[in-house]
């Protein structure tokens, strides 16, 4: 083929299962490293070191070992559920995939609680959080099963006001997330907010002017759910920095 990938001939049923199983396996890697990230936070390790270490093993590889707020989009959620349904239909349970789906759902909800905890925990009613990134990944406008939906919902359930910006996903986000103040840029979103949270790894969020941000946020709190920054780079500007697995 043009991209030099092998052309494999198989039955229709095998082809269907190959598609589902491939995406379910990648979803499993994401779920695994996210849970390892949680453990790293408890024991004082850096998940980046752990991911690098296990990724050096060629049997594991280093792809899909970036911790974050959980997977979304059109493929992983759909294919994992389709694989589970196939297993149920044929009375062949897929316990690992069941656990991955449950873990990912819990992951997305827990990220909202992580932001609330960064604000100080307790009653945060009336506070405002700037959400940077709404799509399930960068370089798309796809909002399907985006972790941002769960993050925003958790914040709103706690009585927190949400301002948000996404470089490409604002139009689609308005269709699925209500009661949000949509802003034209990240700095507008952070203006007057009590904290900021990076949910999607857009390049524009990798180069924030922290001196400018200091003049905008009421409290210098940055929650980085994509680990775009090093702790030292953020804290030297006087911010409280909360990352994933560090």
GULO-332285 format. One record per residue (C-alpha): residue in one letter; x negated, y, z negated; residue number from 1. Coordinates in Angstrom, 2 decimals. Layout:
BEGIN
<rec><resn>a</resn><east>X</east><north>Y</north><up>Z</up><resi>NUM</resi></rec>
...
***
This chain:
BEGIN
<rec><resn>x</resn><east>0.00</east><north>0.00</north><up>0.00</up><resi>1</resi></rec>
<rec><resn>x</resn><east>-1.01</east><north>3.65</north><up>0.31</up><resi>2</resi></rec>
<rec><resn>x</resn><east>-2.06</east><north>4.01</north><up>-3.31</up><resi>3</resi></rec>
<rec><resn>x</resn><east>-3.88</east><north>0.65</north><up>-3.21</up><resi>4</resi></rec>
<rec><resn>x</resn><east>-1.51</east><north>-0.93</north><up>-5.72</up><resi>5</resi></rec>
<rec><resn>x</resn><east>-0.81</east><north>-4.59</north><up>-4.99</up><resi>6</resi></rec>
<rec><resn>x</resn><east>2.49</east><north>-5.54</north><up>-3.40</up><resi>7</resi></rec>
<rec><resn>x</resn><east>3.99</east><north>-8.34</north><up>-5.48</up><resi>8</resi></rec>
<rec><resn>x</resn><east>6.83</east><north>-10.44</north><up>-4.12</up><resi>9</resi></rec>
<rec><resn>x</resn><east>9.21</east><north>-11.86</north><up>-6.72</up><resi>10</resi></rec>
<rec><resn>x</resn><east>12.87</east><north>-12.64</north><up>-7.27</up><resi>11</resi></rec>
<rec><resn>x</resn><east>15.41</east><north>-9.88</north><up>-7.84</up><resi>12</resi></rec>
<rec><resn>x</resn><east>15.87</east><north>-10.90</north><up>-11.47</up><resi>13</resi></rec>
<rec><resn>x</resn><east>12.12</east><north>-10.92</north><up>-12.09</up><resi>14</resi></rec>
<rec><resn>x</resn><east>11.81</east><north>-7.48</north><up>-10.46</up><resi>15</resi></rec>
<rec><resn>x</resn><east>14.54</east><north>-6.05</north><up>-12.68</up><resi>16</resi></rec>
<rec><resn>x</resn><east>12.96</east><north>-7.47</north><up>-15.81</up><resi>17</resi></rec>
<rec><resn>x</resn><east>9.53</east><north>-6.22</north><up>-14.73</up><resi>18</resi></rec>
<rec><resn>x</resn><east>10.86</east><north>-2.66</north><up>-14.56</up><resi>19</resi></rec>
<rec><resn>x</resn><east>12.62</east><north>-2.88</north><up>-17.91</up><resi>20</resi></rec>
<rec><resn>x</resn><east>9.80</east><north>-4.74</north><up>-19.65</up><resi>21</resi></rec>
<rec><resn>x</resn><east>7.13</east><north>-2.34</north><up>-18.41</up><resi>22</resi></rec>
<rec><resn>x</resn><east>8.87</east><north>0.73</north><up>-19.76</up><resi>23</resi></rec>
<rec><resn>x</resn><east>9.83</east><north>-1.06</north><up>-22.97</up><resi>24</resi></rec>
<rec><resn>x</resn><east>6.17</east><north>-1.95</north><up>-23.53</up><resi>25</resi></rec>
<rec><resn>x</resn><east>5.08</east><north>1.67</north><up>-23.03</up><resi>26</resi></rec>
<rec><resn>x</resn><east>7.85</east><north>2.81</north><up>-25.38</up><resi>27</resi></rec>
<rec><resn>x</resn><east>6.50</east><north>0.31</north><up>-27.91</up><resi>28</resi></rec>
<rec><resn>x</resn><east>3.03</east><north>1.87</north><up>-27.71</up><resi>29</resi></rec>
<rec><resn>x</resn><east>4.54</east><north>5.29</north><up>-28.36</up><resi>30</resi></rec>
<rec><resn>x</resn><east>6.59</east><north>4.03</north><up>-31.29</up><resi>31</resi></rec>
<rec><resn>x</resn><east>3.57</east><north>2.22</north><up>-32.70</up><resi>32</resi></rec>
<rec><resn>x</resn><east>1.24</east><north>5.21</north><up>-32.65</up><resi>33</resi></rec>
<rec><resn>x</resn><east>3.96</east><north>7.42</north><up>-34.13</up><resi>34</resi></rec>
<rec><resn>x</resn><east>4.31</east><north>5.10</north><up>-37.10</up><resi>35</resi></rec>
<rec><resn>x</resn><east>0.53</east><north>4.88</north><up>-37.44</up><resi>36</resi></rec>
<rec><resn>x</resn><east>0.53</east><north>8.70</north><up>-37.46</up><resi>37</resi></rec>
<rec><resn>x</resn><east>2.92</east><north>8.66</north><up>-40.41</up><resi>38</resi></rec>
<rec><resn>x</resn><east>0.61</east><north>6.28</north><up>-42.25</up><resi>39</resi></rec>
<rec><resn>x</resn><east>-2.40</east><north>8.47</north><up>-41.43</up><resi>40</resi></rec>
<rec><resn>x</resn><east>-0.69</east><north>11.40</north><up>-43.13</up><resi>41</resi></rec>
<rec><resn>x</resn><east>-0.22</east><north>9.30</north><up>-46.27</up><resi>42</resi></rec>
<rec><resn>x</resn><east>-3.76</east><north>7.93</north><up>-46.49</up><resi>43</resi></rec>
<rec><resn>x</resn><east>-5.61</east><north>11.03</north><up>-45.29</up><resi>44</resi></rec>
<rec><resn>x</resn><east>-6.81</east><north>9.75</north><up>-41.91</up><resi>45</resi></rec>
<rec><resn>x</resn><east>-6.67</east><north>11.49</north><up>-38.52</up><resi>46</resi></rec>
<rec><resn>x</resn><east>-4.50</east><north>9.64</north><up>-36.02</up><resi>47</resi></rec>
<rec><resn>x</resn><east>-6.64</east><north>10.99</north><up>-33.17</up><resi>48</resi></rec>
<rec><resn>x</resn><east>-9.58</east><north>9.00</north><up>-34.54</up><resi>49</resi></rec>
<rec><resn>x</resn><east>-7.48</east><north>5.87</north><up>-34.91</up><resi>50</resi></rec>
<rec><resn>x</resn><east>-6.03</east><north>6.21</north><up>-31.42</up><resi>51</resi></rec>
<rec><resn>x</resn><east>-9.48</east><north>6.73</north><up>-29.94</up><resi>52</resi></rec>
<rec><resn>x</resn><east>-10.84</east><north>3.73</north><up>-31.78</up><resi>53</resi></rec>
<rec><resn>x</resn><east>-8.14</east><north>1.27</north><up>-30.76</up><resi>54</resi></rec>
<rec><resn>x</resn><east>-8.00</east><north>2.75</north><up>-27.26</up><resi>55</resi></rec>
<rec><resn>x</resn><east>-11.60</east><north>1.72</north><up>-26.66</up><resi>56</resi></rec>
<rec><resn>x</resn><east>-10.40</east><north>-1.86</north><up>-26.68</up><resi>57</resi></rec>
<rec><resn>x</resn><east>-9.70</east><north>-2.61</north><up>-23.01</up><resi>58</resi></rec>
<rec><resn>x</resn><east>-6.88</east><north>-4.93</north><up>-24.03</up><resi>59</resi></rec>
<rec><resn>x</resn><east>-5.07</east><north>-1.92</north><up>-25.51</up><resi>60</resi></rec>
<rec><resn>x</resn><east>-6.26</east><north>1.05</north><up>-23.44</up><resi>61</resi></rec>
<rec><resn>x</resn><east>-6.05</east><north>4.71</north><up>-24.38</up><resi>62</resi></rec>
<rec><resn>x</resn><east>-2.87</east><north>5.72</north><up>-22.55</up><resi>63</resi></rec>
<rec><resn>x</resn><east>0.42</east><north>6.37</north><up>-24.37</up><resi>64</resi></rec>
<rec><resn>x</resn><east>-1.36</east><north>6.69</north><up>-27.71</up><resi>65</resi></rec>
<rec><resn>x</resn><east>-0.58</east><north>10.35</north><up>-28.32</up><resi>66</resi></rec>
<rec><resn>x</resn><east>1.68</east><north>10.78</north><up>-31.36</up><resi>67</resi></rec>
<rec><resn>x</resn><east>4.56</east><north>13.19</north><up>-31.15</up><resi>68</resi></rec>
<rec><resn>x</resn><east>8.27</east><north>13.71</north><up>-31.78</up><resi>69</resi></rec>
<rec><resn>x</resn><east>9.39</east><north>10.56</north><up>-29.98</up><resi>70</resi></rec>
<rec><resn>x</resn><east>10.06</east><north>9.59</north><up>-26.39</up><resi>71</resi></rec>
<rec><resn>x</resn><east>12.92</east><north>10.85</north><up>-24.24</up><resi>72</resi></rec>
<rec><resn>x</resn><east>13.71</east><north>11.37</north><up>-20.57</up><resi>73</resi></rec>
<rec><resn>x</resn><east>15.48</east><north>9.22</north><up>-18.03</up><resi>74</resi></rec>
<rec><resn>x</resn><east>13.43</east><north>6.01</north><up>-18.10</up><resi>75</resi></rec>
<rec><resn>x</resn><east>12.34</east><north>4.86</north><up>-21.55</up><resi>76</resi></rec>
<rec><resn>x</resn><east>15.68</east><north>5.33</north><up>-23.36</up><resi>77</resi></rec>
<rec><resn>x</resn><east>17.68</east><north>3.86</north><up>-20.49</up><resi>78</resi></rec>
<rec><resn>x</resn><east>15.42</east><north>0.90</north><up>-19.79</up><resi>79</resi></rec>
<rec><resn>x</resn><east>14.92</east><north>-0.13</north><up>-23.42</up><resi>80</resi></rec>
<rec><resn>x</resn><east>18.68</east><north>-0.15</north><up>-23.94</up><resi>81</resi></rec>
<rec><resn>x</resn><east>19.24</east><north>-2.00</north><up>-20.67</up><resi>82</resi></rec>
<rec><resn>x</resn><east>16.72</east><north>-4.64</north><up>-21.72</up><resi>83</resi></rec>
<rec><resn>x</resn><east>18.45</east><north>-5.03</north><up>-25.08</up><resi>84</resi></rec>
<rec><resn>x</resn><east>21.83</east><north>-5.40</north><up>-23.37</up><resi>85</resi></rec>
<rec><resn>x</resn><east>20.43</east><north>-8.05</north><up>-21.04</up><resi>86</resi></rec>
<rec><resn>x</resn><east>19.03</east><north>-9.93</north><up>-24.02</up><resi>87</resi></rec>
<rec><resn>x</resn><east>22.38</east><north>-9.76</north><up>-25.79</up><resi>88</resi></rec>
<rec><resn>x</resn><east>24.26</east><north>-10.92</north><up>-22.70</up><resi>89</resi></rec>
<rec><resn>x</resn><east>22.03</east><north>-13.97</north><up>-22.41</up><resi>90</resi></rec>
<rec><resn>x</resn><east>21.77</east><north>-14.60</north><up>-26.17</up><resi>91</resi></rec>
<rec><resn>x</resn><east>18.03</east><north>-13.91</north><up>-26.20</up><resi>92</resi></rec>
<rec><resn>x</resn><east>17.44</east><north>-11.24</north><up>-28.87</up><resi>93</resi></rec>
<rec><resn>x</resn><east>14.59</east><north>-8.77</north><up>-28.38</up><resi>94</resi></rec>
<rec><resn>x</resn><east>13.79</east><north>-7.85</north><up>-31.97</up><resi>95</resi></rec>
<rec><resn>x</resn><east>10.68</east><north>-5.84</north><up>-31.17</up><resi>96</resi></rec>
<rec><resn>x</resn><east>12.49</east><north>-3.65</north><up>-28.65</up><resi>97</resi></rec>
<rec><resn>x</resn><east>15.39</east><north>-3.24</north><up>-31.09</up><resi>98</resi></rec>
<rec><resn>x</resn><east>12.92</east><north>-1.95</north><up>-33.67</up><resi>99</resi></rec>
<rec><resn>x</resn><east>11.32</east><north>0.41</north><up>-31.15</up><resi>100</resi></rec>
<rec><resn>x</resn><east>14.67</east><north>1.98</north><up>-30.24</up><resi>101</resi></rec>
<rec><resn>x</resn><east>15.64</east><north>2.37</north><up>-33.90</up><resi>102</resi></rec>
<rec><resn>x</resn><east>12.22</east><north>3.76</north><up>-34.79</up><resi>103</resi></rec>
<rec><resn>x</resn><east>12.36</east><north>6.32</north><up>-31.99</up><resi>104</resi></rec>
<rec><resn>x</resn><east>15.83</east><north>7.51</north><up>-32.97</up><resi>105</resi></rec>
<rec><resn>x</resn><east>14.65</east><north>7.94</north><up>-36.54</up><resi>106</resi></rec>
<rec><resn>x</resn><east>11.49</east><north>9.64</north><up>-35.34</up><resi>107</resi></rec>
<rec><resn>x</resn><east>13.34</east><north>12.38</north><up>-33.52</up><resi>108</resi></rec>
<rec><resn>x</resn><east>15.57</east><north>13.11</north><up>-36.50</up><resi>109</resi></rec>
<rec><resn>x</resn><east>12.65</east><north>13.12</north><up>-38.92</up><resi>110</resi></rec>
<rec><resn>x</resn><east>10.85</east><north>15.85</north><up>-36.97</up><resi>111</resi></rec>
<rec><resn>x</resn><east>13.54</east><north>18.34</north><up>-37.94</up><resi>112</resi></rec>
<rec><resn>x</resn><east>13.04</east><north>17.38</north><up>-41.58</up><resi>113</resi></rec>
<rec><resn>x</resn><east>9.31</east><north>17.87</north><up>-41.10</up><resi>114</resi></rec>
<rec><resn>x</resn><east>9.92</east><north>21.47</north><up>-40.07</up><resi>115</resi></rec>
<rec><resn>x</resn><east>12.25</east><north>22.07</north><up>-43.02</up><resi>116</resi></rec>
<rec><resn>x</resn><east>9.62</east><north>20.67</north><up>-45.38</up><resi>117</resi></rec>
<rec><resn>x</resn><east>7.01</east><north>22.98</north><up>-43.85</up><resi>118</resi></rec>
<rec><resn>x</resn><east>9.28</east><north>25.91</north><up>-44.69</up><resi>119</resi></rec>
<rec><resn>x</resn><east>9.10</east><north>24.86</north><up>-48.31</up><resi>120</resi></rec>
<rec><resn>x</resn><east>11.85</east><north>22.28</north><up>-48.54</up><resi>121</resi></rec>
<rec><resn>x</resn><east>15.05</east><north>22.78</north><up>-50.48</up><resi>122</resi></rec>
<rec><resn>x</resn><east>17.73</east><north>25.16</north><up>-49.31</up><resi>123</resi></rec>
<rec><resn>x</resn><east>16.54</east><north>26.98</north><up>-46.19</up><resi>124</resi></rec>
<rec><resn>x</resn><east>19.97</east><north>28.26</north><up>-45.19</up><resi>125</resi></rec>
<rec><resn>x</resn><east>19.74</east><north>31.49</north><up>-43.24</up><resi>126</resi></rec>
<rec><resn>x</resn><east>16.12</east><north>31.05</north><up>-42.21</up><resi>127</resi></rec>
<rec><resn>x</resn><east>15.13</east><north>31.25</north><up>-38.53</up><resi>128</resi></rec>
<rec><resn>x</resn><east>12.84</east><north>28.88</north><up>-36.66</up><resi>129</resi></rec>
<rec><resn>x</resn><east>11.34</east><north>29.46</north><up>-33.22</up><resi>130</resi></rec>
<rec><resn>x</resn><east>11.43</east><north>26.27</north><up>-31.16</up><resi>131</resi></rec>
<rec><resn>x</resn><east>8.79</east><north>26.25</north><up>-28.43</up><resi>132</resi></rec>
<rec><resn>x</resn><east>9.66</east><north>23.70</north><up>-25.78</up><resi>133</resi></rec>
<rec><resn>x</resn><east>12.98</east><north>21.99</north><up>-25.15</up><resi>134</resi></rec>
<rec><resn>x</resn><east>12.42</east><north>19.49</north><up>-22.33</up><resi>135</resi></rec>
<rec><resn>x</resn><east>11.38</east><north>15.93</north><up>-23.17</up><resi>136</resi></rec>
<rec><resn>x</resn><east>7.94</east><north>16.57</north><up>-21.67</up><resi>137</resi></rec>
<rec><resn>x</resn><east>6.08</east><north>19.36</north><up>-19.91</up><resi>138</resi></rec>
<rec><resn>x</resn><east>6.40</east><north>20.22</north><up>-16.22</up><resi>139</resi></rec>
<rec><resn>x</resn><east>10.06</east><north>19.26</north><up>-15.89</up><resi>140</resi></rec>
<rec><resn>x</resn><east>13.48</east><north>20.72</north><up>-16.61</up><resi>141</resi></rec>
<rec><resn>x</resn><east>14.77</east><north>17.33</north><up>-17.79</up><resi>142</resi></rec>
<rec><resn>x</resn><east>16.62</east><north>17.50</north><up>-21.10</up><resi>143</resi></rec>
<rec><resn>x</resn><east>17.83</east><north>13.90</north><up>-21.16</up><resi>144</resi></rec>
<rec><resn>x</resn><east>17.30</east><north>12.45</north><up>-24.65</up><resi>145</resi></rec>
<rec><resn>x</resn><east>14.78</east><north>15.19</north><up>-25.40</up><resi>146</resi></rec>
<rec><resn>x</resn><east>13.46</east><north>15.15</north><up>-28.98</up><resi>147</resi></rec>
<rec><resn>x</resn><east>14.20</east><north>18.88</north><up>-29.10</up><resi>148</resi></rec>
<rec><resn>x</resn><east>17.92</east><north>18.11</north><up>-29.21</up><resi>149</resi></rec>
<rec><resn>x</resn><east>17.53</east><north>16.19</north><up>-32.48</up><resi>150</resi></rec>
<rec><resn>x</resn><east>15.10</east><north>18.75</north><up>-33.91</up><resi>151</resi></rec>
<rec><resn>x</resn><east>17.46</east><north>21.64</north><up>-33.24</up><resi>152</resi></rec>
<rec><resn>x</resn><east>20.43</east><north>19.68</north><up>-34.59</up><resi>153</resi></rec>
<rec><resn>x</resn><east>18.59</east><north>18.89</north><up>-37.83</up><resi>154</resi></rec>
<rec><resn>x</resn><east>17.65</east><north>22.54</north><up>-38.28</up><resi>155</resi></rec>
<rec><resn>x</resn><east>21.18</east><north>23.73</north><up>-37.59</up><resi>156</resi></rec>
<rec><resn>x</resn><east>22.61</east><north>21.13</north><up>-39.98</up><resi>157</resi></rec>
<rec><resn>x</resn><east>20.41</east><north>22.71</north><up>-42.67</up><resi>158</resi></rec>
<rec><resn>x</resn><east>21.86</east><north>26.14</north><up>-41.92</up><resi>159</resi></rec>
<rec><resn>x</resn><east>18.76</east><north>27.33</north><up>-40.07</up><resi>160</resi></rec>
<rec><resn>x</resn><east>19.08</east><north>29.67</north><up>-37.11</up><resi>161</resi></rec>
<rec><resn>x</resn><east>17.22</east><north>28.63</north><up>-33.96</up><resi>162</resi></rec>
<rec><resn>x</resn><east>15.55</east><north>30.78</north><up>-31.34</up><resi>163</resi></rec>
<rec><resn>x</resn><east>14.05</east><north>28.86</north><up>-28.44</up><resi>164</resi></rec>
<rec><resn>x</resn><east>12.04</east><north>29.13</north><up>-25.27</up><resi>165</resi></rec>
<rec><resn>x</resn><east>11.13</east><north>26.65</north><up>-22.55</up><resi>166</resi></rec>
<rec><resn>x</resn><east>9.34</east><north>27.59</north><up>-19.33</up><resi>167</resi></rec>
<rec><resn>x</resn><east>11.59</east><north>25.45</north><up>-17.11</up><resi>168</resi></rec>
<rec><resn>x</resn><east>14.36</east><north>23.87</north><up>-19.15</up><resi>169</resi></rec>
<rec><resn>x</resn><east>16.48</east><north>26.79</north><up>-20.37</up><resi>170</resi></rec>
<rec><resn>x</resn><east>19.31</east><north>26.30</north><up>-17.89</up><resi>171</resi></rec>
<rec><resn>x</resn><east>19.63</east><north>22.59</north><up>-18.63</up><resi>172</resi></rec>
<rec><resn>x</resn><east>19.18</east><north>23.15</north><up>-22.37</up><resi>173</resi></rec>
<rec><resn>x</resn><east>22.15</east><north>25.51</north><up>-22.49</up><resi>174</resi></rec>
<rec><resn>x</resn><east>24.34</east><north>22.62</north><up>-21.32</up><resi>175</resi></rec>
<rec><resn>x</resn><east>23.42</east><north>20.36</north><up>-24.23</up><resi>176</resi></rec>
<rec><resn>x</resn><east>22.36</east><north>22.61</north><up>-27.13</up><resi>177</resi></rec>
<rec><resn>x</resn><east>24.80</east><north>25.17</north><up>-28.52</up><resi>178</resi></rec>
<rec><resn>x</resn><east>24.41</east><north>28.08</north><up>-30.92</up><resi>179</resi></rec>
<rec><resn>x</resn><east>20.79</east><north>28.77</north><up>-29.99</up><resi>180</resi></rec>
<rec><resn>x</resn><east>19.31</east><north>32.15</north><up>-29.13</up><resi>181</resi></rec>
<rec><resn>x</resn><east>17.48</east><north>31.50</north><up>-25.86</up><resi>182</resi></rec>
<rec><resn>x</resn><east>14.48</east><north>33.76</north><up>-25.29</up><resi>183</resi></rec>
<rec><resn>x</resn><east>12.50</east><north>34.76</north><up>-22.22</up><resi>184</resi></rec>
<rec><resn>x</resn><east>9.12</east><north>33.90</north><up>-23.72</up><resi>185</resi></rec>
<rec><resn>x</resn><east>7.43</east><north>32.30</north><up>-26.73</up><resi>186</resi></rec>
<rec><resn>x</resn><east>6.62</east><north>35.62</north><up>-28.38</up><resi>187</resi></rec>
<rec><resn>x</resn><east>10.22</east><north>36.80</north><up>-28.11</up><resi>188</resi></rec>
<rec><resn>x</resn><east>11.29</east><north>33.53</north><up>-29.73</up><resi>189</resi></rec>
<rec><resn>x</resn><east>8.84</east><north>33.99</north><up>-32.59</up><resi>190</resi></rec>
<rec><resn>x</resn><east>9.72</east><north>37.63</north><up>-33.22</up><resi>191</resi></rec>
<rec><resn>x</resn><east>11.34</east><north>37.73</north><up>-36.66</up><resi>192</resi></rec>
<rec><resn>x</resn><east>11.32</east><north>33.96</north><up>-37.17</up><resi>193</resi></rec>
<rec><resn>x</resn><east>10.23</east><north>32.35</north><up>-40.42</up><resi>194</resi></rec>
<rec><resn>x</resn><east>8.27</east><north>29.59</north><up>-38.66</up><resi>195</resi></rec>
<rec><resn>x</resn><east>7.46</east><north>28.24</north><up>-35.21</up><resi>196</resi></rec>
<rec><resn>x</resn><east>7.50</east><north>24.64</north><up>-34.04</up><resi>197</resi></rec>
<rec><resn>x</resn><east>5.91</east><north>23.32</north><up>-30.85</up><resi>198</resi></rec>
<rec><resn>x</resn><east>8.09</east><north>20.51</north><up>-29.52</up><resi>199</resi></rec>
<rec><resn>x</resn><east>6.94</east><north>20.22</north><up>-25.89</up><resi>200</resi></rec>
<rec><resn>x</resn><east>3.32</east><north>20.28</north><up>-24.69</up><resi>201</resi></rec>
<rec><resn>x</resn><east>3.61</east><north>23.07</north><up>-22.11</up><resi>202</resi></rec>
<rec><resn>x</resn><east>0.28</east><north>24.67</north><up>-21.16</up><resi>203</resi></rec>
<rec><resn>x</resn><east>1.60</east><north>28.11</north><up>-22.09</up><resi>204</resi></rec>
<rec><resn>x</resn><east>1.86</east><north>26.94</north><up>-25.71</up><resi>205</resi></rec>
<rec><resn>x</resn><east>-1.76</east><north>25.76</north><up>-25.72</up><resi>206</resi></rec>
<rec><resn>x</resn><east>-3.10</east><north>29.32</north><up>-25.59</up><resi>207</resi></rec>
<rec><resn>x</resn><east>-1.02</east><north>31.32</north><up>-28.05</up><resi>208</resi></rec>
<rec><resn>x</resn><east>-2.44</east><north>34.65</north><up>-29.20</up><resi>209</resi></rec>
<rec><resn>x</resn><east>-2.37</east><north>34.03</north><up>-32.95</up><resi>210</resi></rec>
<rec><resn>x</resn><east>-3.22</east><north>37.61</north><up>-33.82</up><resi>211</resi></rec>
<rec><resn>x</resn><east>-0.12</east><north>38.64</north><up>-31.92</up><resi>212</resi></rec>
<rec><resn>x</resn><east>1.92</east><north>35.87</north><up>-33.51</up><resi>213</resi></rec>
<rec><resn>x</resn><east>0.87</east><north>37.10</north><up>-36.97</up><resi>214</resi></rec>
<rec><resn>x</resn><east>2.68</east><north>40.37</north><up>-36.27</up><resi>215</resi></rec>
<rec><resn>x</resn><east>5.85</east><north>38.54</north><up>-35.20</up><resi>216</resi></rec>
<rec><resn>x</resn><east>6.47</east><north>35.74</north><up>-37.69</up><resi>217</resi></rec>
<rec><resn>x</resn><east>7.79</east><north>36.55</north><up>-41.16</up><resi>218</resi></rec>
<rec><resn>x</resn><east>5.86</east><north>33.61</north><up>-42.60</up><resi>219</resi></rec>
<rec><resn>x</resn><east>2.73</east><north>32.26</north><up>-40.96</up><resi>220</resi></rec>
<rec><resn>x</resn><east>3.94</east><north>28.69</north><up>-40.49</up><resi>221</resi></rec>
<rec><resn>x</resn><east>3.21</east><north>26.67</north><up>-37.35</up><resi>222</resi></rec>
<rec><resn>x</resn><east>4.45</east><north>23.10</north><up>-36.97</up><resi>223</resi></rec>
<rec><resn>x</resn><east>2.68</east><north>21.44</north><up>-34.05</up><resi>224</resi></rec>
<rec><resn>x</resn><east>4.52</east><north>18.25</north><up>-33.07</up><resi>225</resi></rec>
<rec><resn>x</resn><east>2.16</east><north>17.70</north><up>-30.11</up><resi>226</resi></rec>
<rec><resn>x</resn><east>-1.17</east><north>18.30</north><up>-31.86</up><resi>227</resi></rec>
<rec><resn>x</resn><east>-2.15</east><north>20.94</north><up>-29.33</up><resi>228</resi></rec>
<rec><resn>x</resn><east>-4.45</east><north>22.73</north><up>-31.75</up><resi>229</resi></rec>
<rec><resn>x</resn><east>-7.14</east><north>21.88</north><up>-34.23</up><resi>230</resi></rec>
<rec><resn>x</resn><east>-6.34</east><north>22.69</north><up>-37.83</up><resi>231</resi></rec>
<rec><resn>x</resn><east>-9.39</east><north>24.92</north><up>-38.25</up><resi>232</resi></rec>
<rec><resn>x</resn><east>-8.53</east><north>27.05</north><up>-35.20</up><resi>233</resi></rec>
<rec><resn>x</resn><east>-5.08</east><north>27.83</north><up>-36.59</up><resi>234</resi></rec>
<rec><resn>x</resn><east>-5.88</east><north>28.12</north><up>-40.28</up><resi>235</resi></rec>
<rec><resn>x</resn><east>-8.68</east><north>30.61</north><up>-39.72</up><resi>236</resi></rec>
<rec><resn>x</resn><east>-5.98</east><north>33.04</north><up>-38.61</up><resi>237</resi></rec>
<rec><resn>x</resn><east>-4.23</east><north>32.59</north><up>-41.95</up><resi>238</resi></rec>
<rec><resn>x</resn><east>-1.50</east><north>30.19</north><up>-40.84</up><resi>239</resi></rec>
<rec><resn>x</resn><east>-0.08</east><north>27.18</north><up>-42.60</up><resi>240</resi></rec>
<rec><resn>x</resn><east>-0.58</east><north>24.46</north><up>-40.00</up><resi>241</resi></rec>
<rec><resn>x</resn><east>1.42</east><north>21.23</north><up>-39.96</up><resi>242</resi></rec>
<rec><resn>x</resn><east>0.53</east><north>18.64</north><up>-37.32</up><resi>243</resi></rec>
<rec><resn>x</resn><east>1.35</east><north>14.98</north><up>-36.67</up><resi>244</resi></rec>
<rec><resn>x</resn><east>-0.81</east><north>12.26</north><up>-38.20</up><resi>245</resi></rec>
<rec><resn>x</resn><east>-3.37</east><north>14.60</north><up>-39.70</up><resi>246</resi></rec>
***
